[in-house]
């Protein structure tokens, strides 16, 4: 029997399990790219506006760090500068999570051992996952090239830009294959892969910040750190600015190296084990673990700490960058219009700060979904049955999970506001005043997060089998509607589907209590529906 025996059938199993996720990924990426390209085309319709954008972007260190280097004044180069980082990060994260789900998670749940008892080779499970994820990246990139060309961009540049995004996904597919061998848990493997994405982002940002302006100040040549990052390689392709096709060989080389290393590690470890052994726990458990609240805190504290560090660093950075962004958007009417549309209000710096707080709230929604979907994992994996066999009732257990996720979201959104205010206050010589002001403004976003809590709880209680896919789909929908809907001129009826749309954009506008009360009421109704559904259905579902 070959080490790859059964790969084809396992690949079909991966497709069967992830048919909805893959469909959203493969078709959602080009749709998002098309929408963003059309938006950029509307904001920068002529050469003069694009020259202004390229000049301000090339001279702004903050713009280089977050958007990457500008490659020229062509419309396609502006589109790449505005969209590449977003699409590349999505491809990286989706690829890593998918690989871990079909490798390490299968071992963690015992599914891999069950499959291994049949006629299946040692490498078949890993190979099947890699084949499907690489194919998804290639197909998404191909459709993205068609979408960009359909938006009116040159075909050659569209293919190069889409290939750059696909290359990022392929690179992190290989990286995730290695992290799945290193960690003994899927959470650990995902954390290692996500940390690698973060390091890659920092290396790319450092290389772009240290780069040099050329061609009269409208182009940036990245420094050497960018070449150490898979995210930086996509910028070095230089789509729409004299494409360098040979750079696309780097992601392929990283994939091959990652797969070869993953095979070598898989050969040297037992099924279910990892290269790094799990740390042994204390001989006596804490008494707090005897309660559902103590257990929820123990399980979520690691993720909450990681989120808190990321939110604090990003919030402080965005606050420090407030003055520079203010100067940049005042010189660029199109950018000012976009920021005003996202943040509301006429005062650009307040609109910018409101937009950043709104982005924090939307991002923290991912933490809420992640934290609450542990309930589905506990149910599908078995621990929930053991918990409910004790004196813990269904209502108490689920309520504890909801309260823990809500308190975590509250802490994160407040931390984002405080750190943003502190950063902006330091550059405006009013740290205490701005910290208090933006901390209070951040709390205004909490009712929208409560609706996210309600949506996930309702899906878990009423549609448990579909709760994971539908919860993430809802959050992505809120992203597109809440943050990009106004910029893309979507009808108000569509924008109203997102709870974030109804949150007053404080500090850019005055506080209005009615929308917050309505959002809280909607959240309560959804929570009640989820609790009622969970009490009446079978466990496990």
C-alpha positions as CSV (number, residue, x, y, z in Angstrom):
1,X,0.0,0.0,0.0
2,X,1.3,3.4,-1.0
3,X,1.6,6.3,1.6
4,X,-0.8,8.2,-0.6
5,X,-3.5,5.5,-1.0
6,X,-7.0,6.9,-0.5
7,X,-6.0,10.5,-1.3
8,X,-8.7,10.9,-3.9
9,X,-11.5,9.7,-1.7
10,X,-10.4,11.8,1.2
11,X,-10.2,14.8,-1.1
12,X,-13.8,14.3,-2.0
13,X,-14.6,14.0,1.7
14,X,-12.9,17.4,2.3
15,X,-15.0,18.9,-0.5
16,X,-18.2,17.4,0.9
17,X,-17.5,18.7,4.4
18,X,-16.5,22.2,3.3
19,X,-18.7,22.7,0.3
20,X,-20.3,25.8,1.7
21,X,-17.1,27.4,3.1
22,X,-15.3,26.8,-0.1
23,X,-18.1,28.3,-2.1
24,X,-18.1,31.4,0.0
25,X,-14.3,31.7,-0.3
26,X,-14.0,30.9,-4.0
27,X,-16.9,33.2,-5.1
28,X,-16.7,35.7,-2.4
29,X,-13.1,36.8,-3.1
30,X,-13.7,37.9,-6.7
31,X,-17.0,39.6,-5.8
32,X,-15.2,41.5,-3.0
33,X,-12.4,42.4,-5.4
34,X,-14.8,43.5,-8.1
35,X,-16.7,45.7,-5.6
36,X,-13.5,47.3,-4.2
37,X,-12.1,47.9,-7.7
38,X,-15.3,49.6,-8.8
39,X,-15.2,51.8,-5.7
40,X,-11.6,52.8,-6.3
41,X,-12.4,53.5,-9.9
42,X,-15.2,55.9,-8.9
43,X,-13.1,57.7,-6.4
44,X,-10.0,58.2,-8.7
45,X,-11.5,58.6,-12.2
46,X,-8.7,60.8,-13.7
47,X,-5.0,61.1,-13.8
48,X,-4.8,64.1,-11.5
49,X,-6.7,62.4,-8.7
50,X,-4.5,59.3,-9.0
51,X,-1.3,61.3,-9.0
52,X,-2.5,63.0,-5.8
53,X,-3.3,59.6,-4.3
54,X,0.1,58.1,-5.3
55,X,2.0,61.1,-4.0
56,X,0.3,61.2,-0.6
57,X,0.5,57.4,-0.2
58,X,4.2,57.2,-1.1
59,X,5.1,60.0,1.3
60,X,2.9,58.6,4.2
61,X,4.7,56.0,6.3
62,X,1.4,55.0,7.8
63,X,-0.2,54.4,4.4
64,X,2.9,52.3,3.4
65,X,2.6,50.2,6.6
66,X,-1.1,49.4,6.3
67,X,-1.7,49.5,2.5
68,X,1.7,48.6,1.1
69,X,3.8,50.4,-1.5
70,X,2.2,52.3,-4.3
71,X,3.5,51.1,-7.7
72,X,2.6,54.1,-9.9
73,X,-0.3,56.3,-11.0
74,X,-2.2,53.8,-13.2
75,X,-5.7,52.9,-12.0
76,X,-4.7,49.3,-11.5
77,X,-1.8,50.3,-9.3
78,X,-4.2,52.3,-7.1
79,X,-6.6,49.4,-6.9
80,X,-3.8,47.1,-5.8
81,X,-2.7,49.6,-3.2
82,X,-6.2,49.8,-1.8
83,X,-7.2,46.2,-1.9
84,X,-4.2,43.8,-1.9
85,X,-3.5,43.7,1.8
86,X,-7.2,43.0,2.6
87,X,-7.5,40.2,0.0
88,X,-4.1,38.7,0.8
89,X,-4.8,38.5,4.6
90,X,-8.2,36.8,3.9
91,X,-6.5,34.3,1.6
92,X,-3.8,33.6,4.2
93,X,-6.2,33.1,7.1
94,X,-8.7,31.1,5.2
95,X,-6.0,28.8,3.9
96,X,-4.4,28.2,7.3
97,X,-7.7,27.5,9.1
98,X,-8.8,25.1,6.3
99,X,-5.6,23.1,6.4
100,X,-5.7,22.8,10.2
101,X,-9.4,21.8,10.1
102,X,-8.7,18.9,7.8
103,X,-5.5,17.7,9.4
104,X,-4.8,18.4,13.1
105,X,-8.5,18.8,14.0
106,X,-9.2,15.3,12.5
107,X,-6.5,13.9,14.7
108,X,-7.7,15.7,17.8
109,X,-11.3,14.4,17.4
110,X,-10.2,10.9,16.6
111,X,-11.5,11.0,13.0
112,X,-8.0,10.5,11.6
113,X,-7.5,7.3,13.6
114,X,-10.8,5.9,12.5
115,X,-9.9,6.7,8.8
116,X,-6.5,5.2,9.3
117,X,-8.0,1.9,10.3
118,X,-9.1,1.5,6.7
119,X,-7.0,1.3,3.5
120,X,-5.5,4.8,3.8
121,X,-1.9,5.8,3.4
122,X,0.0,7.8,6.0
123,X,0.2,10.9,3.9
124,X,-3.3,10.6,2.4
125,X,-5.1,12.8,4.9
126,X,-2.6,15.7,4.7
127,X,-2.3,15.4,0.9
128,X,-6.0,15.5,0.4
129,X,-6.4,18.7,2.4
130,X,-3.5,20.3,0.6
131,X,-4.8,19.5,-2.8
132,X,-8.2,20.9,-2.1
133,X,-6.9,24.1,-0.4
134,X,-4.4,24.8,-3.2
135,X,-7.1,24.2,-5.8
136,X,-9.4,26.6,-4.0
137,X,-6.7,29.3,-4.0
138,X,-6.0,28.8,-7.7
139,X,-9.7,28.9,-8.6
140,X,-10.4,32.0,-6.4
141,X,-7.4,33.7,-8.0
142,X,-8.6,32.9,-11.5
143,X,-12.1,34.2,-10.8
144,X,-10.5,37.3,-9.2
145,X,-8.5,38.0,-12.4
146,X,-11.8,37.8,-14.4
147,X,-13.5,40.1,-11.9
148,X,-10.7,42.7,-12.0
149,X,-10.7,42.6,-15.8
150,X,-14.5,42.9,-15.7
151,X,-14.1,46.1,-13.6
152,X,-12.3,47.7,-16.5
153,X,-8.6,47.0,-15.5
154,X,-6.0,45.7,-18.0
155,X,-6.1,41.9,-18.3
156,X,-2.3,41.4,-17.8
157,X,-2.2,43.4,-14.6
158,X,-5.5,41.7,-13.4
159,X,-3.9,38.3,-13.8
160,X,-0.7,39.4,-12.0
161,X,-2.7,41.0,-9.1
162,X,-4.9,37.9,-8.7
163,X,-1.9,35.6,-8.9
164,X,-0.2,37.6,-6.1
165,X,-3.2,37.1,-3.8
166,X,-3.4,33.4,-4.7
167,X,0.3,33.1,-4.1
168,X,-0.2,34.3,-0.5
169,X,-2.9,31.7,0.1
170,X,-0.6,29.0,-1.4
171,X,2.3,30.1,0.8
172,X,0.4,29.8,4.0
173,X,-1.1,26.5,2.9
174,X,2.4,25.1,3.2
175,X,3.0,26.9,6.5
176,X,-0.2,25.6,8.0
177,X,0.8,22.1,6.9
178,X,3.9,22.4,9.2
179,X,2.1,24.0,12.2
180,X,-0.5,21.1,12.0
181,X,2.4,18.8,12.7
182,X,4.0,20.9,15.4
183,X,1.0,21.4,17.8
184,X,-1.0,18.7,19.4
185,X,-4.2,20.7,19.2
186,X,-6.0,22.5,16.4
187,X,-6.2,25.7,18.5
188,X,-2.4,25.6,18.9
189,X,-1.9,24.9,15.2
190,X,-4.2,27.8,14.3
191,X,-2.5,30.1,16.8
192,X,1.0,29.3,15.3
193,X,-0.3,29.9,11.8
194,X,-2.0,33.1,12.7
195,X,1.2,34.3,14.5
196,X,3.1,33.5,11.3
197,X,0.6,35.7,9.4
198,X,1.2,38.5,11.9
199,X,5.0,38.2,11.6
200,X,4.7,38.3,7.8
201,X,2.5,41.4,8.0
202,X,5.1,43.1,10.3
203,X,8.0,42.2,8.0
204,X,6.1,43.5,5.0
205,X,5.2,46.7,6.7
206,X,8.8,47.3,7.9
207,X,10.1,46.7,4.4
208,X,7.6,49.1,2.9
209,X,8.2,51.8,5.5
210,X,11.9,51.6,5.0
211,X,11.6,51.7,1.2
212,X,12.5,54.6,-1.1
213,X,10.3,56.9,-3.2
214,X,11.1,56.9,-6.9
215,X,9.7,58.3,-10.1
216,X,9.1,61.7,-8.8
217,X,7.6,60.5,-5.5
218,X,4.8,58.4,-6.9
219,X,6.3,55.0,-6.5
220,X,7.9,53.1,-3.6
221,X,10.6,50.5,-3.8
222,X,10.4,48.2,-0.8
223,X,13.4,47.5,1.4
224,X,14.8,44.0,2.1
225,X,12.5,43.0,5.0
226,X,9.6,42.9,2.6
227,X,11.3,40.0,0.7
228,X,11.3,37.9,3.8
229,X,7.5,37.9,3.9
230,X,5.0,36.0,1.8
231,X,2.7,39.0,2.0
232,X,5.5,41.2,0.7
233,X,6.1,38.9,-2.3
234,X,2.7,39.9,-3.7
235,X,3.7,43.5,-3.8
236,X,6.9,42.7,-5.5
237,X,5.0,41.2,-8.5
238,X,4.2,44.9,-9.4
239,X,0.9,44.3,-11.0
240,X,-0.1,47.1,-13.5
241,X,3.5,48.5,-13.2
242,X,5.8,46.3,-15.3
243,X,4.9,42.9,-13.9
244,X,7.7,40.7,-12.5
245,X,6.3,37.2,-13.1
246,X,9.3,35.4,-11.6
247,X,8.3,36.5,-8.1
248,X,5.4,34.1,-8.3
249,X,7.9,31.2,-8.1
250,X,8.6,32.1,-4.4
251,X,5.1,31.1,-3.1
252,X,5.4,27.8,-5.0
253,X,8.8,27.2,-3.6
254,X,7.6,27.9,0.0
255,X,4.6,25.5,-0.6
256,X,6.9,22.7,-1.8
257,X,9.3,23.2,1.2
258,X,6.4,23.4,3.7
259,X,4.9,20.2,2.3
260,X,8.2,18.3,2.3
261,X,8.8,19.4,5.9
262,X,5.3,18.4,6.9
263,X,5.7,14.9,5.4
264,X,9.0,14.5,7.2
265,X,7.4,15.5,10.5
266,X,4.4,13.3,9.9
267,X,6.7,10.3,9.4
268,X,8.4,10.8,12.8
269,X,5.4,11.2,15.0
270,X,2.4,9.2,16.2
271,X,-1.1,9.9,15.0
272,X,-2.6,12.4,17.5
273,X,0.7,13.5,18.8
274,X,2.6,16.7,17.9
275,X,6.2,17.7,17.6
276,X,5.8,19.8,20.7
277,X,4.3,17.8,23.6
278,X,1.5,19.4,25.6
279,X,2.5,20.9,28.9
280,X,1.4,18.9,31.9
281,X,-1.2,20.6,34.1
282,X,-1.0,21.0,37.8
283,X,-1.5,18.0,40.1
284,X,-4.6,19.6,41.7
285,X,-7.1,21.6,39.6
286,X,-8.3,25.0,40.7
287,X,-11.7,25.0,42.6
288,X,-12.9,27.6,40.1
289,X,-13.1,24.8,37.4
290,X,-16.0,23.3,39.3
291,X,-18.3,26.0,38.0
292,X,-19.3,26.7,34.4
293,X,-18.1,30.3,34.8
294,X,-14.6,29.2,36.0
295,X,-14.3,26.6,33.2
296,X,-15.4,29.2,30.5
297,X,-12.8,31.7,31.8
298,X,-10.1,29.0,31.8
299,X,-10.9,28.0,28.2
300,X,-11.1,31.6,26.8
301,X,-8.4,33.4,28.7
302,X,-5.6,32.6,26.2
303,X,-7.6,33.7,23.2
304,X,-8.8,36.8,25.0
305,X,-5.2,37.8,26.0
306,X,-4.0,37.4,22.4
307,X,-6.9,39.5,21.1
308,X,-6.2,42.1,23.8
309,X,-2.6,42.5,22.8
310,X,-3.5,42.8,19.2
311,X,-6.3,45.4,19.8
312,X,-4.1,47.4,22.2
313,X,-1.2,47.6,19.7
314,X,-3.4,48.4,16.7
315,X,-5.5,50.9,18.6
316,X,-2.4,52.8,19.9
317,X,-0.9,52.8,16.4
318,X,-4.1,54.1,14.8
319,X,-4.3,56.8,17.4
320,X,-0.7,57.9,16.8
321,X,-1.4,58.0,13.1
322,X,-4.4,60.3,13.5
323,X,-2.6,63.5,12.7
324,X,-0.9,62.0,9.7
325,X,-4.1,60.5,8.3
326,X,-5.8,63.8,8.9
327,X,-3.2,65.7,6.8
328,X,-3.4,63.0,4.0
329,X,-7.2,62.9,3.6
330,X,-7.4,66.6,3.7
331,X,-5.2,66.7,0.6
332,X,-7.2,64.0,-1.1
333,X,-11.0,64.8,-1.6
334,X,-11.7,61.2,-2.7
335,X,-10.1,59.7,0.5
336,X,-11.9,62.3,2.6
337,X,-15.2,61.3,1.1
338,X,-14.5,57.6,1.8
339,X,-13.6,58.3,5.4
340,X,-16.6,60.5,5.9
341,X,-18.9,57.8,4.4
342,X,-17.4,55.2,6.8
343,X,-17.2,57.4,9.9
344,X,-20.0,59.9,9.4
345,X,-19.8,63.6,10.2
346,X,-18.1,66.5,8.5
347,X,-15.0,66.9,10.7
348,X,-12.5,64.6,9.0
349,X,-10.4,63.6,12.1
350,X,-13.5,62.7,14.1
351,X,-14.8,60.8,11.1
352,X,-11.5,58.9,10.9
353,X,-11.6,58.1,14.6
354,X,-15.2,56.9,14.4
355,X,-14.3,54.8,11.4
356,X,-11.5,53.2,13.3
357,X,-13.7,52.4,16.3
358,X,-16.3,50.9,14.0
359,X,-13.6,48.8,12.4
360,X,-12.5,47.6,15.9
361,X,-16.1,46.7,16.8
362,X,-16.5,44.7,13.6
363,X,-13.2,42.9,14.1
364,X,-14.1,42.1,17.7
365,X,-17.2,40.5,16.3
366,X,-14.8,37.7,15.1
367,X,-13.8,37.2,18.7
368,X,-17.4,36.9,19.7
369,X,-18.1,34.3,17.0
370,X,-14.9,32.4,17.9
371,X,-15.7,32.3,21.6
372,X,-19.4,31.3,21.2
373,X,-18.7,28.6,18.6
374,X,-16.8,26.8,21.3
375,X,-20.3,25.7,22.4
376,X,-20.8,23.8,19.2
377,X,-17.3,22.3,19.5
378,X,-18.1,21.1,23.0
379,X,-21.3,19.6,21.8
380,X,-19.9,17.9,18.8
381,X,-16.7,16.8,20.6
382,X,-18.5,15.2,23.6
383,X,-17.7,17.3,26.7
384,X,-21.1,18.9,26.8
385,X,-22.8,15.6,27.5
386,X,-20.6,15.0,30.5
387,X,-21.2,18.5,31.8
388,X,-25.0,18.3,31.5
389,X,-24.9,14.9,33.3
390,X,-24.0,16.9,36.5
391,X,-26.1,19.4,38.3
392,X,-25.5,22.0,35.6
393,X,-28.6,22.8,33.6
394,X,-28.7,23.6,29.9
395,X,-29.8,27.2,30.6
396,X,-27.0,27.9,33.1
397,X,-24.3,26.4,30.8
398,X,-25.3,28.3,27.7
399,X,-25.9,31.5,29.7
400,X,-22.4,31.3,31.1
401,X,-20.9,31.0,27.7
402,X,-22.9,34.0,26.4
403,X,-21.9,36.1,29.4
404,X,-18.2,35.2,29.1
405,X,-18.2,36.1,25.4
406,X,-20.1,39.3,26.1
407,X,-17.7,40.4,28.8
408,X,-14.7,39.6,26.6
409,X,-16.2,41.7,23.8
410,X,-16.9,44.5,26.3
411,X,-13.3,44.5,27.5
412,X,-11.8,44.4,24.0
413,X,-14.0,47.2,22.5
414,X,-13.2,49.4,25.6
415,X,-9.5,48.6,25.3
416,X,-9.6,49.5,21.6
417,X,-11.2,52.9,22.4
418,X,-8.8,53.6,25.3
419,X,-5.6,52.8,23.4
420,X,-6.8,54.7,20.3
421,X,-7.6,57.7,22.5
422,X,-4.2,57.5,24.3
423,X,-2.3,57.4,21.0
424,X,-4.2,60.3,19.5
425,X,-4.0,62.2,22.8
426,X,-0.2,61.9,23.0
427,X,0.1,63.6,19.5
428,X,-2.4,66.3,20.4
429,X,-1.1,66.9,24.0
430,X,-4.4,65.8,25.6
431,X,-3.9,62.1,26.5
432,X,-6.4,62.0,29.4
433,X,-9.2,63.8,27.6
434,X,-8.9,61.9,24.4
435,X,-8.6,58.5,26.2
436,X,-11.8,59.2,28.2
437,X,-13.6,60.5,25.1
438,X,-12.8,57.6,22.8
439,X,-13.2,55.0,25.5
440,X,-16.8,56.2,26.0
441,X,-17.3,56.4,22.2
442,X,-16.1,52.8,21.9
443,X,-18.8,51.6,24.4
444,X,-21.4,52.9,22.0
445,X,-20.5,50.0,19.7
446,X,-21.4,47.4,22.3
447,X,-25.1,47.0,21.3
448,X,-24.0,46.0,17.8
449,X,-21.8,43.3,19.3
450,X,-24.7,42.1,21.4
451,X,-26.6,41.5,18.2
452,X,-23.7,39.4,17.0
453,X,-23.8,37.5,20.3
454,X,-27.6,37.0,19.7
455,X,-27.2,35.8,16.1
456,X,-24.6,33.2,17.0
457,X,-26.6,32.0,20.1
458,X,-29.8,31.7,18.0
459,X,-28.0,29.7,15.3
460,X,-26.5,27.4,17.9
461,X,-29.8,26.8,19.6
462,X,-32.0,26.5,16.5
463,X,-29.7,25.3,13.7
464,X,-26.7,23.7,15.4
465,X,-25.5,21.7,12.4
466,X,-25.3,25.0,10.4
467,X,-24.3,27.3,13.2
468,X,-20.5,27.5,12.4
469,X,-20.9,28.3,8.7
470,X,-23.9,30.6,9.1
471,X,-22.3,32.5,12.0
472,X,-19.1,33.3,10.0
473,X,-21.2,34.1,6.9
474,X,-23.3,36.6,9.0
475,X,-20.2,38.3,10.2
476,X,-18.7,38.6,6.7
477,X,-22.0,40.0,5.6
478,X,-21.9,42.6,8.4
479,X,-18.3,43.4,7.2
480,X,-19.4,44.1,3.7
481,X,-22.5,46.0,4.6
482,X,-21.2,47.9,7.7
483,X,-17.8,49.0,6.4
484,X,-18.0,48.9,2.6
485,X,-21.7,49.4,2.0
486,X,-21.7,53.2,2.2
487,X,-18.5,53.5,0.1
488,X,-20.1,51.2,-2.6
489,X,-23.4,53.1,-2.6
490,X,-25.5,50.2,-1.7
491,X,-29.2,50.9,-1.0
492,X,-30.2,51.8,2.5
493,X,-32.4,48.7,2.8
494,X,-29.3,46.5,2.4
495,X,-27.2,48.6,4.8
496,X,-29.9,48.3,7.5
497,X,-29.3,44.5,7.6
498,X,-26.0,45.2,9.5
499,X,-26.3,46.1,13.2
500,X,-23.2,48.3,12.8
501,X,-25.1,50.5,10.4
502,X,-27.4,51.7,13.2
503,X,-24.7,52.6,15.7
504,X,-24.2,56.4,15.9
505,X,-20.7,57.3,14.7
506,X,-19.5,58.9,17.9
507,X,-17.4,61.1,18.1
508,X,-18.2,62.3,14.6
509,X,-21.9,62.7,15.3
510,X,-24.0,63.2,18.5
511,X,-25.1,60.2,20.5
512,X,-28.6,58.9,19.8
513,X,-30.0,56.5,22.4
514,X,-33.0,55.0,20.4
515,X,-30.9,52.9,17.9
516,X,-28.9,51.5,20.8
517,X,-32.0,50.5,22.7
518,X,-33.5,48.9,19.6
519,X,-30.3,46.9,18.9
520,X,-30.2,45.7,22.5
521,X,-33.9,44.6,22.2
522,X,-33.1,42.7,19.0
523,X,-30.2,41.0,20.8
524,X,-32.4,40.0,23.7
525,X,-35.0,38.4,21.4
526,X,-32.3,36.5,19.6
527,X,-30.7,35.3,22.8
528,X,-34.1,34.2,24.1
529,X,-34.7,32.3,20.9
530,X,-31.4,30.6,21.1
531,X,-31.8,29.5,24.7
532,X,-35.4,28.2,24.0
533,X,-34.2,26.2,21.1
534,X,-31.2,24.7,23.0
535,X,-33.5,23.7,25.8
536,X,-35.9,21.8,23.5
537,X,-33.5,20.0,21.1
538,X,-31.4,16.9,21.5
539,X,-27.8,17.0,22.7
540,X,-25.7,16.3,20.8
541,X,-27.5,17.3,17.6
